[in-house]
Amino acid sequence: MATVGKTSPKILREIETRPVAWRNTDLAEDAGVVRVTDACRAELLDAAALLQANPLPIVSLRPDDFDLPVCRALMRDVKAALETGVGFAVIDRLPVDALDRETATKLYWLLTNMLGQTVAQKWDGTVVYDVRDTGKKREAGNGVRSSTTNEGQGYHTDNSFNLPPDYVALFCLHPAKDGGVNGVISFPAAHNEMLEKCPGLLERLYEPFFFDRQQEHAPEDSPISQAPIFRYDGDTLHTQFADMLVYAGYDVAGEEIDPKGRAAIEALTAIIEAPDARHDFVFEPGQIQIVDNRRLGHRRTAYTDWPEEERRRHLVRLWIRNTGRPFYHG
């Protein structure tokens, strides 16, 4: 898959020692948790009353139109956790017990937009994305995202097959009846382990792989894309990974993945699937998870939903990207 005539990729050949390169045994039980204080809750409830008295579409709302100094300080703590800390944050929690779902989601939108530009998550321009089971099943090339099923997921970065966002935010309106455990892993930590144990396979991850684009493109565009798993800009290790979409990309292309490429992906997957690699937690209503989508992977286990429609698992996802325009392809 290496392209003839192009310069060899820049490879990180040193151990990453910053806090983002963690294993679960390195983390405190409440790692990344940012508590909503009473003062912050009061600000949010005041903002909610203003929103209810002055209806506007969610995408029209701007944080600068609201006086939220305590919440801004909270989001600065979140940004620090993302940029110079462990790479993820769990905001605990929005006052969903006192609000309807629409108003609570608008508060989530305001907080998340303090981190940067929210962008489209689908080619059709969808910005606010509901993560719910539609009853559909995912197959190579059929465009069904695992986020719209109740299936388990492998660790991945969002939109690995097109233009990945910087941050991925998930807001829990209602959890599943059973299962649906969320987890995060550190790709820099996995990179460290591969650098020590199998540097030859690690180098293959800096070369391109096919990805299934899940039909998120213009009708005339190719259904597959090509990208490396790892990319190093001299400071930050960027990751685009979703093993199921790589394998599906080769299926759609009608090609076999090269043996070294398969071995490299299997080696990386074994590392991030190890029990001591992941940090798990169970979403509760009102909590927000935000991850650095460039350096961390996340997943959800399979789940069983409630029979009642109003109790079914429902998360709301936002993407933040601080380069390019808010279009899906930037």
N, C-alpha and C positions, 0 to 999 in steps of 0.2 A: 504493500500500500504506500510505501514511501514514493514521493514524486521525484522523478529524475530531473536533475538540473537545479533543484532548489537547495538553498542553504540548509545544513543540518539544524534541527531545532536546538534552542538553548535549553540545557537540562540542569536542574537543581541537583548538585552533587554533594551537598552538605546537609547535615542533619538539621532539621528545623527545630529550634529550641523555644520559640515563642509559645505563649499559653494556648494557642489554637491547636498545637500538636499534642493532644491529650489522649489518654485512654481512660476508660471509666474509673479505674482504680485511682486515677490522679484527681478525680473530682469529688467535691463535697456533695452530699445528698441534695442540697438546694442550689447547686451550681447554676448560674445563669438566671436565677429567679429574681425578679424585680417586683417588689410589693407595691400595690396601689395604696397609698396612705389615706387616712381620713380626709386630709385636706385635698388630695387629688380626687377622691370620690366626690367630695362636695363640688369641686369645679366641674366634674363630668355631669353631675346631676343638674347643675345650673345650665350647662350647655345643652343638655337634653331638653330642658323646659323651653329654651329658646328655639331649638330645632322643631319641637312639636308645635310651637306657636307660629312658626314661619317655615312652612314646608318648602323644601328644595330637593331636586334630584341629588343623590349622593355624590355624583361626579362633579357637581357644581360647588361643593363645599371646600373651603380653603382654611387651613389652620390660622392664617393671619387674620381672619375675620372674627376670631374668638380670643377672649382674654383667658389664657390657660397657663399662667406662669409655673404653677406647681407641676402640671402635666408635662410641660416642656422640660423641666428639670428631670423628671422621670425618664423621658425619652432620650435625654442626653446620657443617662446611665445605661439605657438600652444600647445606644450607639457605641458607647465605650466597650460594652460586653461583646458586641459584634466585631468591632474593628481591632481592639487591642486586648480583648479578653479571650474567652473560650469559644467565641464565634456563634453563640446562640443566646437567646434570652426568652424567658417565660414571664410574661406580665400577668401578675396574679392580684386581682382580677377586675374586670369591668362589672359594674352593678347591674347585671342582667336580671337580678331578682326584682328590681324596681322599674324595669323598662320593657317596652315591647321590642321585638326582634329588630324591626326596622330602625328604631332610634338607637339601639345598642350598636348596630352595624355602622351607623353614621359616626358614632363616637370612635369606634375602631378605625374607621377611615381617617378621621381627623388625626388620631395619634400616629398612625402609620405614615401619613403624609408629612409628618415632621421629620422623617428619616430621609425623604427624597421624593423623586418623581414616581408616582404609580403609573404603570404602563399596561398596554393590552396583553392579555394572556392567550388570546386566540387570534387567528388571522382575520376573523370577522370583527375584531375590535372590542371584544368583551374585556372589560377592565375588572369588574367585580365578579368573581368566579365561585359558584356554589359547589362545594365538595359533598356530593350525596350519591347514594347508590341509585342508579337508573334501571338496574336489572339487566343491563347489557353486558356482554362478555368481550374481552379484549382478544384480538387476533392480529397477526402481522398484517399491516397495511390497511386495517379496517377503520382506523381513526378513533377508536374507542380508547380513551385514556383510563388508566387504572384508577384515577381519582374519582371516576364516575361509576365504579363498581365496588363490591364489598370484598374483593380479592385482596390477599396480602401483597405487599410490594417488597422488592429488594431495595437496598440503599441506593439513592440516586440523587442527582441534581436536577432541578426543574428546568424544562425546556433545553435539555442537553442537545436536542436534535436541531435547534434553530439558534436563537440568540438568548443565552441564559440571563436571567435577572441577577442583580447583585444580592438582593435579599428576597426571601420568601416568607410571607406572614400568613398564619392560619389562626382564625378566631373561632372558638368553640361556642356554638349556640346550643347544641345538644349532643351528648355523647351516645355511642352505641349501647345496646343492651349488654353485649358481651364482646370482648376483643377490641380491636382497633387501637392497640397500644402504639403510641408514637415513640420513635427512637431517632437519635442522631449519632453520627460517627464523624471522626476527624480524618479527612483525606491526607493532610500533612503528616499525621502520625502513621497512616498506612504507607505513605511514600517513604518515610524514614525506615520502616521495616523492610520494604522491598529494596531500598538502597543497600541495606546491610546483607540481605539474604539472597536476592536474585536481581542484581543490577542489570543483567542482560535483558531480562523480561521487562524491567522497568523502562528501559530505553524504547522498547516497542510501544509502550503506552504514550510516548511523545509523537508517534506517527499516526496518520489518519486511520479511522475506522468508518464503516458505513453506519448510519443511523436511520431508522424508520421515522419519517417526519409526521406520522400520525395524521396525514391529510391537512395539516395546518400550513397551507401554502396556496398560492394562486393556482387555478385549474391547470394552467399550462406549465407549471413548474415541476421539477423532478420530485418524486415521492420519497427520495432518499437524500441525505446530506452526508458530508464527510467532515470529520473533526478528530483531533487527537483527544485522548482522555486527559492527559496532563499538558499544561502549557506554563512556562515560567517566564516572567517579564523582567527578571533581575531582582525583584523584591517579593512578589506574591506568586504562590503556586495556584494556578487556576485549574479547576477540574470540571469536565463535562462527562458525566457518567450515568448510564442506565443500561445495565447489561442486557436486559430484555429488549431494549430498543436497538442495541447493536446487533444482537442475533436476528431480530426481526428485520433490520436493515439489510442484512445479507440475504435473508429469505426473499425480501421484495426485489433485491437486485438480481436474484437468481445465481448467486455466487457462494462459494464456500469460504468461510473465514480461514485465513492462513493459520497453520498450526502454532506458530509463535504468538500470533495475536490471541488465539483462543487460550493458550497457556498463560499469557500475561493477564488476561481478564480473569481467568480462574484463580490465579495467584492473588490478585487484588481482592476478589470477592471473598476468598477464604480468610483473608486478614480482616476485612471489615465485618464479616459475619461472626467472628470469634466472640464468645460471650463477654470477654473483658474489654472489647473495643467499643461497645455501644452504651449510650446513656438513655435509658428508657423512662417514660412517664406516661401516666394516663390523663388525658385531657378531662377537665371539668368545666362546666358552663361558665363562660365569662373569661376564661384564660386565653391568652394570645401567645403563640409560639412564633418567634422570628429567628431565621437562620441565615448565616452568610452562605449564599448559594454558590459562591466561588470556591470555598474551602471545606465546607461540611456537606455530608450527605444526610438525607433523612428518609424515613419510611414509616409505613403503618402496617400492622399485622391485619390479617383477615378478621372480619367481625360479623356478628349476628345482630340484626336490627330489631327494633321494637315493631310490633304489628300496627300500632296506631300511627297515623301519618304525622301528627303533631309531635310525636316523641322520637321520630326517626333521626338517626345521626345526621348532623348538619354542621359543617364547618364552612367558613367563608375565607377564600384565599385572595391575597393581594400580592402583586409583584412590584418591587422597587428597583429601578435601574437609573443610575445617574449619568448615563451617557446616551447620546442620541435623542431622538424624538420619541414621544409615547406610543408610536405605531408598534405593531407586533414585531416587525423586523427592524425597528429603531430608525 
